[in-house]
Amino acid sequence: MSIRHSLLALLQDRPRYGYQLRIEFEDRTGSSWPLNIGQVYTTLDRLERDGLVRRDGADGDGHVIYSLTPAGQSEVSGWFTSPVARTNPPRNELAIKLALGLTIPGIDVGAIIQAQRAVSIRALQDYTKSRRDTAALQRPVDTARLLVLDSLIFQTEAEVRWLDLCEARLMQLTNPPG
């Protein structure tokens, strides 16, 4: 996830200070990916260093207000118009754990699969309930949250199916044909 581009996108809407950016990000993504306020300010410092945002002074409470520069506007426009690259998929800790577990003696990969399946199914139930509750409100403002929840549901369903495949392959290893 690109915190950098997410903050630029929120600043495209209007100038804000760091805590406002954090709250807006979490509100618009359904609090699915909480942001550490330190991460927000570190990213803002880098964006300022790179000439993508500028400080517009402070509000009456001493909060530093940030806004986009023309270069920042160009950067965020490019981000919105470019597809997300699939050439460098994010590291999947679970896939790494299972791959390593299969190659290290004494690791019960079946137990890892079972434990993860239980956690994933519980998460899937939570996401589904949250989606149902949000959809019941029928408010246009909840559309962004519904999109995020749908994404999480589909990803978790895929993970459970993948765990089923891993278990089947593990069974083939322990019970070879013939």
C-alpha positions in Angstrom: 0.0 0.0 0.0 1.3 3.4 -0.9 1.0 5.7 2.1 2.8 8.3 0.0 0.2 8.4 -2.8 -2.7 8.0 -0.3 -1.7 11.2 1.5 -1.2 13.0 -1.8 -4.7 11.9 -2.9 -6.2 13.3 0.3 -4.3 16.5 -0.1 -5.7 16.8 -3.6 -9.1 17.1 -2.0 -8.0 20.0 0.3 -5.1 21.1 2.5 -4.9 19.3 5.8 -2.6 18.7 8.8 -1.2 15.3 9.7 -3.8 14.1 12.1 -6.6 15.0 9.7 -4.9 13.0 7.0 -4.7 10.0 9.3 -8.4 10.2 10.3 -9.5 10.8 6.7 -7.5 7.8 5.4 -9.0 5.5 8.0 -12.5 6.9 7.5 -12.3 6.4 3.7 -10.8 2.9 3.9 -13.1 1.7 6.6 -10.2 1.6 9.2 -8.9 -1.6 7.5 -5.4 -0.3 7.5 -4.7 1.9 10.5 -2.0 4.4 10.1 0.6 5.3 12.8 0.6 9.1 13.2 4.4 9.0 13.2 4.3 7.3 9.8 2.0 10.1 8.5 4.4 12.8 9.6 7.5 11.0 8.3 5.8 10.6 5.0 4.8 14.3 4.9 8.5 15.2 5.6 9.6 13.1 2.7 6.9 14.5 0.4 8.0 18.0 1.4 11.7 17.1 0.8 10.7 15.8 -2.7 8.8 19.0 -3.5 5.4 17.3 -3.7 3.8 19.1 -0.7 4.4 22.4 1.0 3.7 23.8 4.4 1.0 26.5 4.3 1.6 27.7 7.8 -0.4 26.7 10.9 -4.0 26.8 11.9 -5.2 28.5 15.1 -4.2 25.5 17.1 -0.6 25.3 15.9 -1.2 22.4 13.4 1.0 22.6 10.3 -1.2 22.6 7.2 0.1 20.8 4.1 -1.0 21.3 0.5 0.0 19.9 -2.8 2.5 21.5 -5.1 2.0 21.3 -8.9 4.6 18.4 -8.8 2.5 16.7 -6.1 -0.7 17.2 -8.2 1.1 15.6 -11.2 2.3 12.7 -9.1 -1.1 11.9 -7.7 -2.8 12.2 -11.1 -0.2 9.7 -12.5 -0.9 7.4 -9.6 -4.7 7.4 -10.2 -4.3 6.8 -14.0 -1.7 4.0 -13.7 -2.6 0.4 -13.0 -1.1 -1.3 -10.0 1.9 -3.3 -11.2 1.8 -7.0 -10.6 5.5 -7.5 -11.5 6.6 -7.3 -7.8 3.9 -8.9 -5.7 4.0 -8.0 -2.0 5.7 -10.6 0.2 3.2 -13.0 1.6 4.3 -14.0 5.1 2.1 -17.1 5.1 3.4 -18.4 1.7 7.0 -17.8 3.0 6.2 -19.6 6.3 4.8 -22.6 4.5 7.6 -22.8 1.9 10.2 -22.7 4.6 8.3 -25.0 6.9 8.3 -27.6 4.1 12.0 -27.5 3.9 13.0 -27.5 7.6 12.8 -30.8 9.4 10.5 -31.1 12.4 8.0 -28.4 11.3 4.4 -29.5 11.3 3.1 -27.7 8.2 -0.3 -29.3 8.6 -0.7 -27.6 12.0 0.4 -24.3 10.4 -2.3 -24.7 7.7 -5.0 -25.6 10.2 -4.2 -22.7 12.6 -4.2 -20.2 9.7 -7.4 -21.6 8.2 -9.2 -21.0 11.6 -7.9 -17.4 11.8 -8.8 -16.8 8.1 -12.3 -18.2 8.5 -12.9 -16.1 11.6 -11.6 -13.0 9.7 -13.9 -13.8 6.8 -16.9 -14.0 9.1 -16.0 -10.7 10.6 -15.5 -9.0 7.2 -18.8 -10.5 6.0 -20.7 -9.2 9.1 -19.2 -5.8 8.8 -20.1 -5.7 5.1 -23.7 -6.8 5.8 -24.0 -4.1 8.6 -22.5 -1.4 6.4 -24.7 -2.3 3.4 -27.8 -2.3 5.6 -27.3 1.4 6.2 -27.7 2.1 2.5 -25.7 5.4 2.6 -23.8 6.5 -0.4 -20.9 7.6 1.9 -20.3 3.9 2.8 -19.5 2.9 -0.8 -15.7 3.3 -0.3 -15.9 1.1 2.9 -17.9 -1.5 1.0 -15.3 -1.7 -1.7 -12.5 -2.2 0.8 -14.6 -4.9 2.6 -15.4 -6.7 -0.6 -11.7 -6.7 -1.4 -10.8 -8.1 2.0 -13.6 -10.8 1.7 -12.4 -11.9 -1.8 -8.7 -12.0 -0.6 -9.6 -14.0 2.5 -11.8 -16.4 0.5 -8.9 -16.9 -1.9 -6.5 -17.5 1.0 -8.8 -20.2 2.4 -9.0 -21.9 -1.0 -5.2 -21.7 -1.3 -4.8 -23.3 2.2 -7.1 -26.1 1.0 -4.8 -26.6 -2.0 -1.7 -26.5 0.3 -3.2 -29.2 2.5 -4.0 -31.4 -0.5 -0.4 -31.1 -1.7 0.9 -31.9 1.7 -1.3 -35.0 1.7 0.2 -36.0 -1.6 3.7 -35.7 -0.1 2.9 -37.8 2.9 0.9 -40.4 0.8 2.5 -40.7 -2.6 0.6 -42.7 -5.2 1.4 -46.3 -5.8 
